[in-house]
Amino acid sequence: MQEEGILYQKSYPFSVRIVKMVRYLQDSKREFVLSKQVLRSGTAICALISEAKFASSKADFANKLHISLKEANETRYWLDLLKDTEYLEESFWTSMRKDNDEILRLLVSSINKIKQRE
């Protein structure tokens, strides 16, 4: 993993876990619809954080983080749905939600700091 900020350091391993979880869901549970949704939103979090690094302006930077926040919130929804439909075990869901919620808090904090500076 590259030397990056805390958002990247937390979201990249989360993306890797999402990819592995989707592989499990598709191979073991034969679940393809929900898993594609959580794959898209769960990996977009870090992708947008990576994009923000080379934003063209402060507004663009804030916008990329805001979209990443929306993707993290959507991922939270898909994780909950996968648990409630019994595709994910409670213990695994708890671990994923904990990581996702930490990323959500970091994104909110970062966005709030940007707003305070403006």
N, C-alpha and C positions, 0 to 999 in steps of 0.2 A: 504494500500500500504506500502511496506517495506521501510525502510530508505535506499535510494539509491541516486546515482548521478543525476544530472540534465537531462542527456539523458534518464534515466529510468523514472524519474518523468514526463517528457514530453511525452515519447513514450507509456507508459502503458495506460494512459487515452485515448490516440489516438487509441490504439488497441481496447479498450472497445467500443469506438465510431464506429470503423470499424465493429465490430461484430454486434452492434445494427443496423447500416446502412444496413448491408447485410441481417439481419433478416427482416427489412422493405422492402428491394428490393425483397426478395423472397416471403414474405407474401402478400404485397400490390401490387407490380408491376409484380409479377410472372416472375422475371428475375433471371436466375440461372447460366448462363455461365459467364458473366462479373463479377457478384457478387462473384463467387468462386475465380476468379483471384484476385480481390481486397482484399478479405478475406485472401488469402494466403500471398500476398506481404505485406499487411497492418499490419498483426499480426507478420510477420517475423521480422519486424524492431526491436521491443522490445525483441523478443525472442533471436535475435543475440546479442543485447546489454547485455542481461542477461547472455548469454554464455560467452561473453568477460570478464565478471567479474572473471571467473575462467579459463582464458586462460592459456595455458601451457608455454607461452613465450611472450615477448613483440611483436614479429612478429605475433604470433597467435592472440594476442589482437588487433593489428592493422588490421589484415585480417578480423576478425569478424566485426569490425566497418566498414570496407570498404564494406563488403557484405551487412551490414545493410543499408549503403548509397545507394547501388544499388537497394535494395528492396524499400527504400523510394522514389527513383526516379521512379521506376516502378509503385508504388502506385499513384504517381502524374499522370502518364499516364492514369491509369484506372479511376481515379477520373475525369479527363478531358473528357475521352471518355463517361463516364456515364452522365456527364452534357450535352455534345454535342449531345447525343442520347436521351436526354430528360427523362432520368430515375431519375436524381437528379435535384432538384430545385436550381436555381442560389444562393439563400441565404445560403442554406445548403452547396453547393459546395464551396462557398467562405469561409465559416467557416472551412471546412475540409482542403481546400488548404492552408489556413493560418497556421493551425497547422502542416500540412505536411511540408510546406516550412520552418517553424521554426525548425523542427527536421532535415531537410536537412542541414540548416545552422549550427546547433550545431554539426552534424556529420562531416561536412567539416572542421569546426574549430578544433574539436578534432583530426581528422586525420592529419591536418596540424601541430598541436602542437607536435604530436608524431613524425612526419617526421623531425621537427626542432630539436628535442632532439637527433635524431640519428646521 
